[in-house]
Amino acid sequence: MANFPPVDIFITHCPPRGINDEDELAHQGFEALRKYVDTYHPKVLFHGHTYPTEENMVRNYNGTRIEYVSGWRIIEI
């Protein structure tokens, strides 16, 4: 991620570490992606892979809109 350029929209399989991830190792987000979001603040980040509930879902992090996607969704940007 160190050489990945800044983007407005980021689509990734796994979430950033600590954002909609879980305790189970297989469903934890990536630390490098979290550092990227902290540094470049993309406008929107789409991710899947984990299963956050409505009660604990992060939808905004430090100015980045977080969109959890499972299956399919229509999302306006």
Buried (B, 14 or more C-beta within 10 A) or exposed (E): EEEEEEEEEBEBEBBBBEBBBBEEEEBBBBEEBBBBBEEBBBEBBBBBBBEBEEEEEBEEBEEBBBBBEEEEEEEEE
